[in-house]
Amino acid sequence: MKKKTKKKSSPSKAKRQLPTGDELLNQVVKLTGLPHKAIKNELKEILEKKNINIHQLNLGQLRCAAASYVREIMVSLIEKYSLRRNDSVH
């Protein structure tokens, strides 16, 4: 009778530990491809408004902050476009 051997999972398939805190923030800022200082300051400001401790930041909290950031940008673009469009009517 043959013994069944357990397959060892490769490191790529094993559950990876997600970064948190400053490490998570820095990784995401780097991956955006946007100017590091500007995007990091914007996200930090949003996190502070939401009373989120940057040093204990998790992925869910960062998603929430990023969504807020995108909403703020979209609202400002809509307002800007709307103002330009109204000016051209005159």
Order of alpha helices (4+ residues) and beta strands (2+ residues): alpha-alpha-alpha
